[in-house]
Amino acid sequence: MQTNTNEKKKYNYVKELTKGIIKENPVLCLVLGTCPTLAVTTAASNAIGMGIAATIVLICSNAVISALRKVIPDKVRIPAYITIIAAFVTMVQMVVKAFAPAIDESLGIFLPLIVVNCIILGRAEMYASKNAVFPSILDGLGMGIGFTATLLLMGSIREILGNGTWFGMDLPGNLQIMIFLLPPGGFFVFGMLIALASKLSGKKPPKAGGCAHCPLKGSCSMITEGGKTCEEKAQVEVEASAKGGGEV
């Protein structure tokens, strides 16, 4: 009888909780959920609302999907995950509409679109469906904290520089660099935060060197007969021509 190795896995609960803050930040390191990140971060209050809503859905959906991971058939797992996520998103949206209508109006269509947020579906597929309930809850909480912190930082920068306010309060200096409230400013701040997160996480840039350093070299359709890459074949042709071999 085959044993399930996942059940015997030892978890580092602190690591599961903290990995999503910087090292595996869903937005800045995994580059997931960029659409709501760029769309709702024109104000810090919007960022908090979206972050908390997404975190609640992450925790709840991870817990349920992990609990049902042995029951959900593999062939229909994605539709099942989306159904579970949609149920929690609907409940969160109803609560926000009832108790925080201003946040609901500010977030607009991006609140119900949490259903198709890559972060939530990605954690369901990559983690919750393969691990126990409690670690999955910690994973969802950690990823939610990382997502919320990124939205808050980005929303604060854009609101302070673009509108001269923070959470609606006027700040000294009254900076109003409108570009930061527009899409180009959002992309600029996003890029700077990705660079900062990459530096803090200790990730090194990929090595240059063409096909030889490509991770897909083994399955690349551009590999020629004899096992040579197009780049290597071209180099051989150049060397042959230089030696007076004429056309190859």
Summary of the structure (lengths in Angstrom):
residues: 248
radius of gyration: 23.6
end to end distance: 59.5
largest distance: 80.8
contacts: 746
relative contact order: 0.15
helix: 68%
strand: 2%
